[in-house]
Amino acid sequence: MNKYLIKREIEGASQIPSEKLDEIGQGSESVLVEMRNEGKNIEQEQSYVAGNNVFCVYNADSEDVVKEHAERAGVPVNEITLVSSVLKHNTNK
């Protein structure tokens, strides 16, 4: 699977209460489960809320699978970027 960074522009995203974010996440996860049950390879690693954006890290076979998830989950997708490298930094010694 490929790793993708997804940018979702949502006005006031950082002001959404955590309970609502959890609810949205549960809806997204149920769509992921449905898609995996259909034989599609897709999983979400984690999401970050920053300003008016939600940035999600997904693993999927293709960008089209990521777009299908967004459409089925009813969430926006403003940018999808294929991740070419992951740099892990550990400055604590």
Secondary structure by P-SEA (a helix, b strand, c coil): cbbbbbbbbbcccccccaaaaaaaaaaaaaaaaaaaaabbbbbbccccccccbbbbbbbcccaaaaaaaaaaacccccbbbbbcbbbbbbccc
